[in-house]
Amino acid sequence: MIRISLSKYTVVVVVVVVVVVVVVVVVVVVVVVVVVVVVVVVVVVVVVVVVVVVVVVVVVEVVVVVVVGVVVVVVVE
């Protein structure tokens, strides 16, 4: 009887430990996934901002070159 009750307690303890370990692993995996998603979103936002800035700079340069070219042509003529 004592062995049976001890084994029952052992089974309960093992089950509790397994459940706790599984919960901890799931929480760690969820946290890692959330961190990876946040990093990916930040990288995408940074890339989009850089692309927009480059496009704006190129457009401004083209506009400046065209305006300066028109002014030079008008002044020369």
VOVOMAR-930363 format. One record per residue: residue number from 1; residue in one letter; x, y, z of N, C-alpha, C in turn. Coordinates in nm, 2 decimals. Atoms other than C-alpha are relative to their C-alpha. Example, Ala and Ser with C-alpha at 12.3 -4.5 7.8 and 13.67 -1.06 7.14 Angstrom:
2
   seq   type       nx       ny       nz      cax      cay      caz       cx       cy       cz
     1      a     0.09    -0.12     0.00     1.23    -0.45     0.78     0.09     0.12     0.00
     2      s    -0.09    -0.11     0.00     1.37    -0.11     0.71    -0.08     0.11     0.08
***
This chain:
77
   seq   type       nx       ny       nz      cax      cay      caz       cx       cy       cz
     1      m     0.08    -0.12     0.00     0.00     0.00     0.00     0.09     0.13     0.00
     2      i    -0.09    -0.12    -0.01     0.28     0.24     0.09     0.06     0.03    -0.14
     3      r    -0.07    -0.01     0.13     0.46     0.17    -0.24    -0.10     0.06    -0.11
     4      i     0.10    -0.05     0.10     0.14     0.23    -0.44    -0.03     0.15     0.02
     5      s     0.03    -0.14    -0.02     0.06     0.56    -0.27     0.13     0.08    -0.04
     6      l    -0.12    -0.07     0.04     0.43     0.67    -0.32     0.01     0.01    -0.15
     7      s    -0.01     0.00     0.14     0.41     0.57    -0.68    -0.11     0.10    -0.06
     8      k     0.11    -0.10     0.05     0.08     0.77    -0.72     0.06     0.14     0.02
     9      y    -0.06    -0.13    -0.02     0.26     1.07    -0.57     0.11     0.03    -0.10
    10      t    -0.10    -0.02     0.10     0.55     1.02    -0.80    -0.06     0.03    -0.13
    11      v     0.07    -0.02     0.13     0.32     1.00    -1.10    -0.05     0.15     0.00
    12      v     0.06    -0.14     0.00     0.15     1.33    -0.99     0.12     0.10    -0.01
    13      v    -0.12    -0.09     0.01     0.49     1.50    -0.94     0.05     0.00    -0.14
    14      v    -0.05     0.01     0.14     0.61     1.38    -1.28    -0.09     0.07    -0.09
    15      v     0.10    -0.07     0.09     0.29     1.50    -1.45     0.01     0.15     0.02
    16      v     0.00    -0.15    -0.02     0.31     1.84    -1.28     0.13     0.06    -0.06
    17      v    -0.13    -0.05     0.05     0.68     1.88    -1.37    -0.01     0.00    -0.16
    18      v     0.01     0.00     0.14     0.61     1.78    -1.73    -0.09     0.11    -0.05
    19      v     0.09    -0.11     0.04     0.31     2.02    -1.75     0.08     0.14     0.01
    20      v    -0.07    -0.12    -0.02     0.53     2.30    -1.61     0.11     0.02    -0.11
    21      v    -0.10    -0.01     0.10     0.81     2.23    -1.85    -0.06     0.03    -0.14
    22      v     0.07    -0.03     0.13     0.57     2.22    -2.15    -0.05     0.14     0.00
    23      v     0.04    -0.14     0.00     0.42     2.55    -2.04     0.11     0.10    -0.02
    24      v    -0.12    -0.09     0.01     0.76     2.71    -2.00     0.05     0.00    -0.14
    25      v    -0.05     0.01     0.14     0.87     2.58    -2.34    -0.09     0.08    -0.10
    26      v     0.10    -0.07     0.08     0.55     2.71    -2.50     0.01     0.15     0.01
    27      v    -0.01    -0.14    -0.02     0.59     3.05    -2.34     0.13     0.06    -0.06
    28      v    -0.13    -0.04     0.06     0.96     3.07    -2.45    -0.02     0.01    -0.15
    29      v     0.02     0.00     0.15     0.86     2.98    -2.81    -0.08     0.12    -0.04
    30      v     0.09    -0.12     0.03     0.58     3.24    -2.81     0.08     0.13     0.01
    31      v    -0.08    -0.13    -0.02     0.82     3.51    -2.68     0.10     0.01    -0.12
    32      v    -0.09     0.00     0.11     1.08     3.41    -2.94    -0.06     0.04    -0.13
    33      v     0.07    -0.03     0.12     0.83     3.42    -3.22    -0.04     0.15     0.00
    34      v     0.04    -0.14    -0.01     0.70     3.76    -3.10     0.12     0.09    -0.03
    35      v    -0.12    -0.08     0.02     1.05     3.90    -3.09     0.05     0.00    -0.14
    36      v    -0.04     0.01     0.14     1.13     3.77    -3.44    -0.09     0.08    -0.08
    37      v     0.10    -0.08     0.08     0.81     3.92    -3.58     0.02     0.15     0.02
    38      v    -0.03    -0.15    -0.03     0.89     4.26    -3.41     0.12     0.04    -0.08
    39      v    -0.12    -0.03     0.07     1.24     4.25    -3.55    -0.02     0.01    -0.15
    40      v     0.03     0.00     0.14     1.11     4.16    -3.90    -0.08     0.13    -0.04
    41      v     0.08    -0.12     0.03     0.85     4.44    -3.89     0.09     0.13     0.01
    42      v    -0.09    -0.11    -0.01     1.12     4.69    -3.77     0.09     0.01    -0.12
    43      v    -0.09     0.00     0.12     1.35     4.59    -4.05    -0.07     0.04    -0.13
    44      v     0.08    -0.03     0.12     1.08     4.61    -4.31    -0.03     0.15     0.00
    45      v     0.03    -0.14    -0.01     0.98     4.96    -4.18     0.12     0.08    -0.04
    46      v    -0.12    -0.07     0.02     1.34     5.07    -4.19     0.04     0.00    -0.15
    47      v    -0.03     0.01     0.15     1.39     4.94    -4.55    -0.10     0.09    -0.08
    48      v     0.09    -0.08     0.07     1.07     5.11    -4.66     0.03     0.15     0.01
    49      v    -0.04    -0.14    -0.03     1.18     5.44    -4.50     0.12     0.04    -0.09
    50      v    -0.12    -0.03     0.08     1.52     5.42    -4.67    -0.03     0.01    -0.15
    51      v     0.04     0.00     0.14     1.36     5.34    -5.01    -0.07     0.13    -0.03
    52      v     0.08    -0.13     0.02     1.12     5.64    -4.97     0.10     0.12     0.00
    53      v    -0.10    -0.11    -0.01     1.41     5.87    -4.87     0.08     0.00    -0.13
    54      v    -0.08     0.01     0.13     1.62     5.75    -5.17    -0.08     0.05    -0.12
    55      v     0.08    -0.04     0.11     1.33     5.80    -5.41    -0.02     0.15     0.01
    56      v     0.03    -0.15    -0.02     1.25     6.15    -5.27     0.13     0.07    -0.04
    57      v    -0.12    -0.07     0.03     1.62     6.25    -5.30     0.03    -0.01    -0.15
    58      v    -0.03     0.01     0.15     1.65     6.12    -5.66    -0.10     0.09    -0.07
    59      v     0.10    -0.09     0.07     1.32     6.30    -5.76     0.04     0.15     0.02
    60      v    -0.05    -0.14    -0.03     1.45     6.62    -5.59     0.12     0.04    -0.09
    61      e    -0.12    -0.02     0.08     1.78     6.59    -5.77    -0.04     0.02    -0.15
    62      v     0.04    -0.01     0.14     1.61     6.53    -6.11    -0.07     0.14    -0.02
    63      v     0.07    -0.12     0.01     1.38     6.83    -6.05     0.10     0.12     0.00
    64      v    -0.10    -0.10    -0.01     1.68     7.05    -5.95     0.08     0.01    -0.13
    65      v    -0.08     0.01     0.12     1.88     6.94    -6.26    -0.09     0.06    -0.11
    66      v     0.09    -0.05     0.11     1.58     7.01    -6.49    -0.02     0.15     0.01
    67      v     0.02    -0.14    -0.02     1.51     7.35    -6.33     0.13     0.08    -0.03
    68      v    -0.13    -0.07     0.02     1.88     7.45    -6.34     0.02     0.00    -0.15
    69      g    -0.02     0.01     0.14     1.90     7.33    -6.70    -0.09     0.10    -0.08
    70      v     0.09    -0.09     0.06     1.59     7.53    -6.80     0.05     0.14     0.02
    71      v    -0.05    -0.13    -0.03     1.73     7.84    -6.63     0.12     0.03    -0.08
    72      v    -0.12    -0.02     0.07     2.07     7.80    -6.79    -0.04     0.02    -0.15
    73      v     0.04    -0.01     0.15     1.91     7.75    -7.14    -0.07     0.14    -0.02
    74      v     0.07    -0.13     0.01     1.68     8.06    -7.08     0.10     0.11     0.01
    75      v    -0.10    -0.10    -0.02     1.97     8.27    -6.96     0.10     0.01    -0.12
    76      v    -0.09     0.00     0.11     2.20     8.16    -7.24    -0.07     0.06    -0.13
    77      e     0.07    -0.05     0.12     1.94     8.23    -7.51    -0.03     0.15     0.02
***
